[in-house]
């Protein structure tokens, strides 16, 4: 499996002041170094570094299951994060994992709070269901989108979906 970041095209558009999922420009802030995970490089934004706070919808179309939520993004360019290991930004003790079908709708029965050290095991169990196309990792406390998990060899770096026009 691969941990997939926010598409680079979307990150570039947000950094250029493009509207977020709520149609607003991203807010600019400075990281306090206390848990500001960048959804593009999948690392924590260091203390004192510029960051953006914005509403993001990690789905390609509008539909009832296309959740929108707040995310952080490095204000300066950063490398897109994708890889086969647990991203550094996943530092909390637990997260919500939830499977979605190819139609980007929740596959019921796949969601739950999972300890950090069992994320990869639980994701593999979720992928055993052939209806599951991808898995979201979300904050267990606030439900904020963290990153997406795809099957190995699944989707490209961009996250597998073109950004919705409102996201760029």
MIBAPA-642765 format. One record per atom (N, C-alpha, C, O): residue number from 1; x, y, z. Coordinates in steps of 0.1 Angstrom, whole numbers. Each point is the difference from the previous one (the first is absolute). Last residue first. Example, Ala and Ser with C-alpha at 12.3 -4.5 7.8 and 13.67 -1.06 7.14 Angstrom:
# MIBAPA-642765
i;c1;c2;c3
2;128;-22;71
2;9;11;0
2;-8;11;8
2;5;11;1
1;-2;-68;-2
1;-9;12;0
1;9;12;0
1;10;0;7
//
This chain:
# MIBAPA-642765
i;c1;c2;c3
168;-87;242;-71
168;12;6;-6
168;-2;15;-4
168;8;6;-6
167;-41;-36;27
167;12;-2;8
167;13;6;-7
167;10;1;6
166;-54;-2;-26
166;-1;10;11
166;13;-1;9
166;3;9;8
165;-10;-39;-45
165;3;14;-4
165;0;10;11
165;7;10;0
164;7;-60;11
164;-13;6;-4
164;3;14;-4
164;8;7;6
163;31;-43;-11
163;-6;9;10
163;-13;6;-6
163;-2;3;-12
162;17;-51;-4
162;3;14;-3
162;-6;8;11
162;-10;-3;5
161;27;-45;6
161;-12;7;-4
161;4;14;-5
161;8;6;7
160;23;-38;11
160;-9;-8;-8
160;-12;6;-5
160;-8;-5;-8
159;48;20;33
159;-11;-4;9
159;-10;-8;-8
159;-10;-4;6
158;53;21;-23
158;-10;11;2
158;-11;-4;9
158;-9;9;3
157;44;-40;-16
157;4;10;10
157;-11;10;2
157;-2;5;12
156;-16;-49;-35
156;12;8;-1
156;2;9;11
156;-9;2;9
155;-18;-50;-4
155;-1;13;-5
155;13;8;-1
155;9;-3;7
154;-7;-47;3
154;-13;5;-3
154;0;13;-8
154;0;1;-12
153;36;-30;32
153;-2;0;-15
153;-14;5;-4
153;-3;-1;-12
152;2;-13;61
152;13;2;-7
152;-2;-2;-15
152;-7;-9;-5
151;-34;27;33
151;7;-13;-2
151;13;3;-7
151;0;9;-9
150;-18;31;37
150;-4;-8;-12
150;7;-13;0
150;10;-2;7
149;-24;45;29
149;8;-12;-2
149;-6;-7;-12
149;-12;-3;-1
148;13;56;22
148;-7;-10;-6
148;10;-12;-1
148;12;1;-2
147;-15;42;39
147;6;-4;-13
147;-9;-12;-5
147;-9;-5;7
146;-5;37;28
146;14;-1;1
146;7;-3;-13
146;8;7;-6
145;-58;15;25
145;7;-8;-10
145;15;1;2
145;5;11;2
144;-40;-3;39
144;7;7;-11
144;7;-10;-9
144;6;-10;5
143;-33;4;37
143;-4;-6;-13
143;6;7;-11
143;-4;-1;-12
142;10;5;62
142;-7;11;-8
142;-4;-4;-13
142;-7;8;-7
141;29;-38;38
141;-6;9;9
141;-9;11;-7
141;-10;4;5
140;37;-39;-26
140;-10;-7;9
140;-7;10;9
140;-11;-4;5
139;32;12;-56
139;3;3;14
139;-11;-7;9
139;-12;1;-4
138;23;-22;-44
138;-6;12;5
138;3;1;15
138;2;-10;7
137;8;-18;-57
137;5;1;14
137;-5;14;5
137;3;10;-6
136;-23;-43;-36
136;4;13;6
136;6;-3;14
136;-6;-8;7
135;2;-24;-53
135;-2;1;14
135;4;14;4
135;10;5;-5
134;-27;-34;-44
134;11;8;8
134;-5;2;14
134;-12;-3;4
133;-12;-26;-34
133;10;5;-10
133;11;8;7
133;11;0;-5
132;-49;-41;19
132;8;11;4
132;10;4;-11
132;8;-8;-4
131;-38;-30;2
131;-7;12;-2
131;8;13;3
131;-3;11;-5
130;17;-57;13
130;2;4;-14
130;-7;13;-3
130;2;6;-10
129;20;-22;57
129;-14;1;-5
129;2;5;-15
129;5;12;-1
128;33;-15;27
128;-5;-14;-3
128;-14;0;-6
128;-4;-9;-6
127;26;49;23
127;2;-3;-14
127;-4;-14;-4
127;-1;-3;-12
126;1;15;58
126;-11;8;-7
126;1;-3;-15
126;-10;-2;-7
125;44;-16;34
125;-13;-7;3
125;-11;7;-8
125;-9;-7;-5
124;50;28;4
124;1;-12;-8
124;-13;-8;2
124;-5;-6;-10
123;10;44;37
123;-2;4;-14
123;0;-13;-9
123;-8;-1;-9
122;19;-5;54
122;-14;3;-2
122;-3;4;-14
122;-10;-5;-6
121;55;-1;17
121;-7;-13;1
121;-15;2;-2
121;-6;-8;-8
120;33;47;9
120;3;-8;-12
120;-7;-14;0
120;-5;-4;-10
119;1;33;49
119;-6;6;-12
119;2;-9;-12
119;-10;-2;-8
118;24;-3;56
118;-8;-10;-7
118;-6;6;-13
118;-8;-7;-7
117;34;33;40
117;8;-12;-4
117;-7;-11;-7
117;6;-10;-5
116;-30;49;21
116;10;4;-10
116;8;-12;-5
116;3;-2;-12
115;-52;-7;31
115;13;5;6
115;10;2;-11
115;0;-7;-10
114;-53;12;1
114;11;-10;-1
114;12;6;7
114;4;11;-3
113;-61;-5;-6
113;12;6;6
113;10;-11;1
113;-3;-11;5
112;-36;9;-44
112;3;-2;14
112;12;7;5
112;9;4;-8
111;-41;-22;-40
111;5;11;9
111;2;-4;14
111;-7;-8;6
110;-12;-20;-42
110;14;2;-1
110;6;10;9
110;12;-1;3
109;-59;-10;-11
109;6;-11;7
109;15;1;0
109;7;-8;6
108;-34;31;-46
108;-4;-2;14
108;6;-12;6
108;2;-10;-7
107;15;43;-31
107;-3;-14;0
107;-3;-3;15
107;9;-1;8
106;-12;50;-34
106;5;-9;11
106;-5;-14;-2
106;-11;-2;-4
105;19;33;-39
105;-9;0;11
105;5;-10;10
105;7;-10;-3
104;11;21;-42
104;4;9;11
104;-10;1;11
104;-1;10;7
103;3;-41;-46
103;-9;11;-1
103;2;11;10
103;-8;10;2
102;32;-51;-2
102;4;8;-12
102;-9;12;-2
102;4;9;-7
101;-3;-25;57
101;-1;-7;-13
101;5;9;-11
101;3;11;2
100;13;-10;51
100;-9;6;-9
100;1;-9;-13
100;10;-5;-4
99;5;2;61
99;0;-4;-14
99;-10;7;-8
99;-11;2;5
98;38;11;43
98;-13;-2;-6
98;2;-3;-15
98;7;7;-7
97;18;3;60
97;2;-5;-14
97;-14;-3;-5
97;-8;-5;7
96;29;37;35
96;-11;-6;-7
96;5;-5;-13
96;6;8;-8
95;28;-3;50
95;-6;7;-11
95;-13;-7;-4
95;-1;-12;3
94;42;18;41
94;-10;-8;-8
94;-6;9;-11
94;0;12;1
93;37;3;28
93;-1;-14;4
93;-10;-9;-8
93;1;-12;-1
92;26;54;-21
92;-9;-1;11
92;-2;-15;4
92;5;-9;-8
91;22;27;-29
91;7;-1;13
91;-10;-2;12
91;5;-2;11
90;3;6;-66
90;-10;-8;7
90;6;-3;14
90;5;-11;2
89;20;34;-36
89;-10;9;6
89;-11;-8;8
89;-7;6;8
88;43;-27;-34
88;5;6;13
88;-11;8;7
88;0;1;12
87;-13;-42;-45
87;5;13;-1
87;4;6;14
87;-7;-4;10
86;8;-48;-26
86;-9;8;8
86;6;15;-1
86;12;1;4
85;2;-32;-45
85;1;-1;15
85;-10;10;6
85;-4;10;-6
84;10;-15;-41
84;-5;-12;5
84;1;-1;15
84;-6;-9;6
83;-1;55;-38
83;10;-11;3
83;-7;-12;6
83;-12;0;3
82;10;57;-17
82;-6;-13;-3
82;10;-10;3
82;12;2;-2
81;-17;55;2
81;3;-12;8
81;-8;-12;-4
81;-13;1;0
80;34;47;-23
80;-12;-8;2
80;4;-12;7
80;9;-7;-4
79;20;51;11
79;-1;-12;-9
79;-13;-7;3
79;-4;-2;12
78;7;55;-5
78;5;-12;7
78;-2;-12;-10
78;-9;1;-8
77;5;58;10
77;0;-13;-7
77;6;-10;9
77;10;2;7
76;-31;36;21
76;10;-1;-11
76;-1;-13;-6
76;-5;-10;5
75;-24;17;30
75;-2;12;-8
75;10;0;-12
75;-4;5;-11
74;-16;-50;35
74;12;9;0
74;-3;12;-9
74;-4;-2;-11
73;-38;-21;33
73;9;-1;-12
73;12;8;2
73;-1;12;4
72;-47;-34;23
72;12;9;0
72;8;-4;-12
72;0;-11;-5
71;-56;6;15
71;13;-6;-1
71;11;11;0
71;-3;11;-2
70;-56;-21;11
70;12;8;0
70;13;-8;-1
70;1;-11;5
69;-48;-5;-29
69;5;3;13
69;13;8;0
69;6;2;-11
68;-50;-30;-17
68;9;12;0
68;5;2;14
68;-8;-1;9
67;-16;-44;-38
67;2;9;12
67;10;11;-3
67;10;-2;-7
66;-42;-31;-21
66;12;7;-2
66;2;11;11
66;-4;11;-2
65;-34;-42;-5
65;11;-6;8
65;13;8;-2
65;10;-4;6
64;-52;15;-30
64;-2;0;15
64;11;-5;8
64;1;5;12
63;11;17;-58
63;-10;-10;3
63;-1;-1;15
63;8;6;7
62;24;19;-50
62;-9;3;11
62;-11;-12;2
62;-6;-4;-10
61;56;-5;-10
61;-13;6;-3
61;-7;3;12
61;3;-5;11
60;42;-12;-10
60;-1;6;-13
60;-13;6;-4
60;-1;9;-9
59;27;-14;59
59;-9;-8;-9
59;-1;8;-13
59;2;12;-1
58;17;2;46
58;8;-9;-7
58;-8;-10;-9
58;3;-12;0
57;-6;64;21
57;-9;-11;-2
57;7;-10;-9
57;2;2;-12
56;10;42;48
56;3;-9;-11
56;-10;-11;-1
56;-5;-5;10
55;17;57;13
55;-10;-10;-1
55;4;-9;-12
55;1;6;-11
54;36;23;40
54;-10;0;-10
54;-10;-11;1
54;3;-10;6
53;46;37;11
53;-11;-7;6
53;-12;2;-10
53;-3;11;-3
52;61;-7;0
52;-13;4;-4
52;-10;-9;7
52;2;-12;3
51;51;29;10
51;-9;-10;-4
51;-13;6;-5
51;-3;11;3
50;59;-1;13
50;-12;4;-5
50;-9;-11;-4
50;5;-11;-5
49;33;7;44
49;-2;0;-15
49;-14;5;-4
49;-9;-2;8
48;25;-4;38
48;5;12;-6
48;-2;1;-15
48;2;10;-6
47;0;-58;28
47;-3;12;8
47;6;12;-7
47;12;0;-5
46;-22;-42;-26
46;8;4;11
46;-4;13;7
46;-7;8;-7
45;-23;-47;-18
45;5;14;-3
45;8;5;12
45;-5;1;11
44;-2;-54;-24
44;-5;11;9
44;6;13;-5
44;12;0;-4
43;-21;-38;-32
43;9;2;11
43;-6;11;9
43;-9;7;-5
42;-6;-23;-40
42;-3;-10;10
42;10;0;12
42;3;-10;5
41;-10;39;-46
41;12;-7;2
41;-1;-11;10
41;9;-8;2
40;-49;32;-13
40;7;-2;-13
40;13;-8;2
40;3;-9;-7
39;-33;24;43
39;-7;-11;-8
39;7;-2;-14
39;-5;-8;-7
38;24;25;57
38;-2;5;-13
38;-6;-12;-9
38;5;-11;1
37;-9;21;54
37;5;-9;-10
37;-4;5;-14
37;-11;4;-3
36;18;14;55
36;-5;5;-13
36;4;-8;-11
36;11;3;-7
35;-1;-4;58
35;-10;-8;-7
35;-7;6;-11
35;-12;0;-1
34;43;26;28
34;-7;-9;9
34;-11;-8;-8
34;-12;1;4
33;42;36;-18
33;8;-12;2
33;-7;-11;8
33;6;-10;4
32;-21;55;-20
32;5;0;14
32;8;-13;2
32;6;-2;11
31;-17;30;-59
31;-1;-12;8
31;6;2;14
31;11;5;2
30;-34;33;-32
30;13;-5;3
30;-2;-12;9
30;-7;0;10
29;-27;23;-51
29;3;-1;15
29;15;-5;1
29;7;-3;-10
28;-50;18;-28
28;14;-1;3
28;2;0;15
28;-6;8;7
27;-38;-24;-39
27;5;9;10
27;15;-2;2
27;5;-12;-1
26;-34;3;-46
26;6;-6;12
26;5;11;10
26;4;11;-4
25;-45;0;-29
25;14;-1;-1
25;6;-7;13
25;-6;3;11
24;-44;-14;-27
24;7;10;6
24;15;-2;-2
24;5;-11;-2
23;-43;-18;-10
23;1;11;-9
23;7;12;6
23;-1;11;-5
22;-5;-57;22
22;-11;9;4
22;0;13;-8
22;-8;9;2
21;42;-43;-7
21;-13;-6;-3
21;-12;8;4
21;-11;-3;-4
20;53;32;-7
20;0;-14;6
20;-14;-6;-3
20;-8;6;-8
19;36;32;-23
19;-11;-3;11
19;1;-14;5
19;3;-9;-8
18;42;35;-10
18;-13;-5;-5
18;-10;-4;11
18;4;-2;11
17;43;19;-9
17;-11;8;5
17;-13;-5;-5
17;-11;7;2
16;56;-26;-8
16;-2;12;-8
16;-12;8;4
16;-3;10;-7
15;12;-51;28
15;12;9;3
15;-1;13;-8
15;5;10;4
14;-37;-44;-12
14;-2;6;13
14;11;10;3
14;-3;11;5
13;8;-36;-44
13;-11;9;-2
13;-3;7;14
13;-2;12;0
12;34;-46;0
12;5;12;-8
12;-11;10;-1
12;3;12;2
11;-15;-53;17
11;9;7;9
11;5;13;-7
11;1;10;6
10;-26;-40;-32
10;-9;7;9
10;9;8;10
10;-3;12;3
9;25;-39;-34
9;-7;11;-7
9;-8;8;9
9;-1;12;-1
8;23;-51;17
8;9;11;-2
8;-7;12;-6
8;2;12;3
7;-30;-48;26
7;6;1;-14
7;8;13;0
7;-3;11;5
6;-2;-37;41
6;-8;10;-8
6;7;1;-14
6;12;1;0
5;4;-45;22
5;-2;14;4
5;-10;7;-8
5;-5;-5;-10
4;14;-50;23
4;0;10;-11
4;-4;14;5
4;-10;1;8
3;30;-54;4
3;-6;12;7
3;1;11;-10
3;11;3;-5
2;-12;-58;-6
2;7;13;-1
2;-8;11;8
2;-12;1;-2
1;18;-60;0
1;-8;12;0
1;9;12;0
1;11;0;4
//
